[in-house]
């Protein structure tokens, strides 16, 4: 059974940084497109970033370009989201998700992802 576990969330002042991790079990993670999504209270879930199974292609939401970086470490079966220059509007629960089709296209469409973690909270205050 595939399980995704996020960690690394917390509280940070505006301008600070956090690194989120998404560790996978039950699957060799490096063949599957993986994405990060976030959801703030009262708002819809939104795409943040995604990375291909090989790590060769990445896609970002316009709101995080230049501030966030998604990467993966195949040896550790983990995907990361480095978040710099955080803003209060980045406050949300952050969720990682994985496609179950090997080497699927990188997409921002949440309906294309099959496995989801429980999320980790990021709070940024001014």
Secondary structure, 3 states (H helix, E strand, C coil): CCEEEEECCEEEECCCCEEEEEEEECCCHHHEEEEEEEECCCCCCEEEEEECCCCCCEEECHHHCCCEEEEEEHHHCEEEEEECCCCHHHCEEEEEEEEEEECCCCCCCHHHCCEECCCEEEEEEC
